[in-house]
Amino acid sequence: MPPIPEPASFLLLTTGLFGLAGAGLLRRNK
């Protein structure tokens, strides 16, 4: 799998990870 140079994919991946982490934190708090 060749590395993707465009930052859009990296941004999408990071946002997805942060989204999952945020959801977990919200669930834990409530």
C-alpha positions in Angstrom: 0.0 0.0 0.0 1.7 3.2 -1.2 1.7 6.3 1.1 -1.0 8.9 0.1 0.7 12.3 -0.3 -2.5 14.3 -0.2 -3.3 15.7 3.3 -7.0 15.4 2.8 -6.9 11.6 3.6 -4.7 12.2 6.6 -7.1 14.9 7.9 -10.1 12.6 7.4 -8.3 9.7 9.2 -7.4 12.0 12.2 -10.9 13.5 12.4 -12.3 10.0 12.4 -10.1 8.9 15.2 -10.8 12.0 17.2 -14.5 11.5 16.6 -14.4 8.0 18.0 -12.4 9.2 21.0 -14.8 12.0 21.6 -17.8 9.7 21.4 -16.2 7.3 23.9 -15.5 10.2 26.3 -19.1 11.5 26.0 -20.4 8.0 26.7 -18.2 7.6 29.7 -19.2 11.0 31.1 -22.9 10.4 30.8 
